[in-house]
Amino acid sequence: MTTLDILPEVTCPPTDLWSDEPPLESDLHLQQIIILLSCLELLWQEKNDYYASGNLTIYYNEEQLKKRDFCGPDFFVVLDTEKRPRKSWVVWGEGGKYPNVIVEILSDSTANIDRTKKKILYQNTFRTPNYFWFDPNTLELQGFRLIEGQYQAISPNDWGYLWSEQLGLYLGIFDRKLRYFTADGQLVPTPQEAELQQRQAKEQILLEKEQERQAKEQAILEKEQAIFERERLAQKLRELGIDPETI
């Protein structure tokens, strides 16, 4: 009998697990998650080494499965991973990777948990480098950076934005929504805003071309008018017996 024959059978926990999250609490939550997800996808459309999702269960140990103590952040981003659809995020099936960034959207029923229990979980178990929460009603925005194993509050810049070194972006409030801003403070557009900007840019180009065409036509008209005026003046001089060439 070989050594392999007497080894106990190892049972691995499943990796193909469906998400098991409750419905979102309001349209504000849904709209906010869509904004965070769609803006990042548009900004990072050339990248294939990240995964971002919202209201999706993160499975991180077997005890959690037994207790059905599921944890699904409202929005999270995992870096240096394969960008592909998933039923859930199963840590032991993803090389032990946890989210690099988590955002929770506060509500009356979840705010206390997001500020306490989940904050401790993300700090001590997930070791998530950047954790943010945002209240779409009161516009409370708070962010934390993991430093030596402890969350330290992220100080806002002069615009009130919070820097995420994991994303290379600021998070701040615009039009009562949590949005991304570039390092120089430019708003990262939604797909709809980007489409509108492109359409306006094309319209501006067409307008400038039309203005240029009209300016050329005006220049030609003025030149023709000047020639006409010179000819008319020359004709008057001839009628008076004056050779315009001698003037």
Helices and strands as residue ranges (DSSP letters): H 3-6, H 27-43, E 50-53, E 58-59, H 62-67, E 75-79, E 89-90, G 91-93, E 101-105, H 111-115, H 117-121, I 122-126, E 130-134, E 141-147, E 150-153, E 162-164, E 169-174, E 177-181, H 191-239, G 244-246
